[in-house]
Amino acid sequence: MSEANGKEFYQTQSQEHVKQVVELDAQSRPYKVYTAALAHSVGQPCEVTTYGYENVNTTTIVARLEEQDTWTQAHQGIIDAL
């Protein structure tokens, strides 16, 4: 993701409602968080934030990776089921 596109994407999110899907790890901590604008549909870009923890017994976050991915039917299915 280019810097210009990333800034535009994050700025857009800060000004609209968003939908999120959170994947938990074996210790029930957020591992991956998928975020997309509420109006986005399957196939459109979403932000994925991946968290790394100090060790298996803590909730201390020591690493965070933000990437752009695609909102999938699986993500949308979770939202639609709510």
ChimeraX attribute file (.defattr): number of C-alpha atoms within 10 A of each C-alpha:
attribute: neighborCount
match mode: 1-to-1
recipient: residues
	/A:1	10
	/A:2	7
	/A:3	8
	/A:4	8
	/A:5	11
	/A:6	15
	/A:7	12
	/A:8	11
	/A:9	18
	/A:10	13
	/A:11	11
	/A:12	14
	/A:13	17
	/A:14	10
	/A:15	9
	/A:16	12
	/A:17	11
	/A:18	14
	/A:19	16
	/A:20	18
	/A:21	17
	/A:22	15
	/A:23	13
	/A:24	12
	/A:25	12
	/A:26	8
	/A:27	11
	/A:28	9
	/A:29	16
	/A:30	17
	/A:31	17
	/A:32	19
	/A:33	17
	/A:34	21
	/A:35	21
	/A:36	26
	/A:37	21
	/A:38	12
	/A:39	10
	/A:40	14
	/A:41	16
	/A:42	14
	/A:43	11
	/A:44	13
	/A:45	17
	/A:46	25
	/A:47	21
	/A:48	21
	/A:49	17
	/A:50	16
	/A:51	18
	/A:52	17
	/A:53	16
	/A:54	11
	/A:55	10
	/A:56	12
	/A:57	8
	/A:58	10
	/A:59	14
	/A:60	12
	/A:61	11
	/A:62	10
	/A:63	10
	/A:64	13
	/A:65	10
	/A:66	14
	/A:67	13
	/A:68	16
	/A:69	16
	/A:70	16
	/A:71	22
	/A:72	14
	/A:73	12
	/A:74	11
	/A:75	19
	/A:76	16
	/A:77	11
	/A:78	11
	/A:79	12
	/A:80	8
	/A:81	6
	/A:82	5
